[in-house]
Amino acid sequence: MKFVFTGCVGSGKTEAIKTVSDIPVISTEAIPTDYLSKKTTTVALDYGELHLSKNNKLELYGTPGQRRFSYMWEILSKGASGFIILVNHQRENPLDDLDMYLENFSKYINNNLVVGITHTEDVIRITKELTMYSEHLKKYNFSAAVLPVDARRACNVITLLQALTLSIEEKL
Amino acid sequence: MFYKNCFYDYLLNYALTLVKIIFVESCNKLDLPISINISILLVDAIDKKRVEFALKMFNKHRGVDWVLSSTKEADVIIVSIDDPDSDNQLEGLSDKTTITYGKPQVNYPWHVSPEGGALEIMSVFSDIYTFLKNKRSSLPKKTANSFDELLSFFGRIRLHNRVLVKFSEDIVFIANNMDYTVEFLKPKNLSINEYISILKSVDFEASTYSLNDIPDDCVSTKFDAFIFYWHLAHEIEIDDAGEKENQRVYKLKTWPALTLVNHQEHDLKISALMSKGIFDIYTISGKARCQIEDVYKYILSCISVDFVDATGNSISHRKRSLNGNNKRSSLLTQVLQKLNFLKQE
């Protein structure tokens, strides 16, 4: 079983996978050539695992954020059971970011989606902000969970994964 | 055995006569019947029968209920003071009215002796009945803690963009539905938990006021509305809903921000369920495998911030939901088990 984390550069995809993975995360980090506030960025994929039983595991894939690596998006999306889009709330147009990933991943998502809003630490009125994202998802006919997430906190990432798993289960 | 039966017959006739003479008249003076739970902790079978018989007589002629119950649920317990285990039996039951059976005891106000017979037993019951009835009528009544009333209160807040809410004289807040915040005005320097404990102590008797009532020189503290209402709803003891509310169906508009608050797995289950359909309280409780009260609390905290809509009753929705597919994928179950395990670590 496979879940895919996607979202813009610096939204916390690599960190989220690292936070919960049972194995050391396999990363393809490189020094960015474009102007970014971070030292390294994912260029191919991140890979982590949650061990479920002797024969079963949950595979966690992280995509590169930049559009120029979008060839990897398609490769990683094949066979995925669920998608987690992380949105950096501090970016100038976070809804535009969300649009880009919804449009590019919509043919794979099949409504098996949760949206994590990161970098919300200083936002007091988070409820209003979440409503904005939820309303936006409805334009794409998605009824996904939108949860504020600190990718460094395991309990936050786990809650996000639980929400996704329960949403998939509810459809069975 | 023969002597035992004779004893019962004798007791029956004796008690019947006494009841007819004494209680039919005196009990008419007592009004408003109440139900009293009683637990009889007498080891001796005959003693126990005597007490049970006296109770039945009392119920029959008074039209009220002394109901035999477990010790935990009992208002009144009867213990034999001659029983060496009686002290152990009374441990942790100091809040209960205790009747001692046996030798008179100074520490216990209510007492019956085996020699006193049915007359004495019923006389004590009558006194306790009056005592408990008076005690209960003096207790403050909960006024707004039923699900129906709380739902109506939260619904009223949601209807206005800015509304001033008062709990007793001390707790005042402005619910601002434009930016989903709750802004407290006085008292100063209290944490959210202290506010909530005060709200709890005033039994959630709230009134809404116009914004012209805002006090001068107030100190305000702002909270995200969902976080506040989530904590509040989980602190309040919520009584059962009326039949009308139980038939209502609910629609999830936005997932609650569960990562910001303490939550249980069933909160996630309820959210996932409601994001896929419109259901009534009982269906949600059944499908999410959780208590009705957990559903009440979830619904209340979500409805206050417009994350859930209460819609009219829909029988077709209920039927459809009850026929839902309950298949569970074993792999998904494993994923959920693993995630729960990680969360508890």
Interface residues (C-beta under 8 A of the other chain):
Chain A: M1 V20 L50 H51 L52 S53 N56 L58 I124 R125 I126 T127 K128 L130 T131 S134 S143 A144 A145 V146 L147 P148 V149 D150 A154 C155 N156 I158 T159 L160 L161 Q162 A163 T165 L166 S167 I168 E169 E170 K171 L172
Chain B: D179 Y180 T181 K222 F223 D224 A225 F226 I227 K253 T254 W255 A257 L258 T259 L260 H263 E265 L268 K269 S271 A272 L273 S275 K276 V305 D306 N325 K327 R328 S329 L331 L332 Q334 V335 L336 Q337 K338 L339 N340 L342 K343
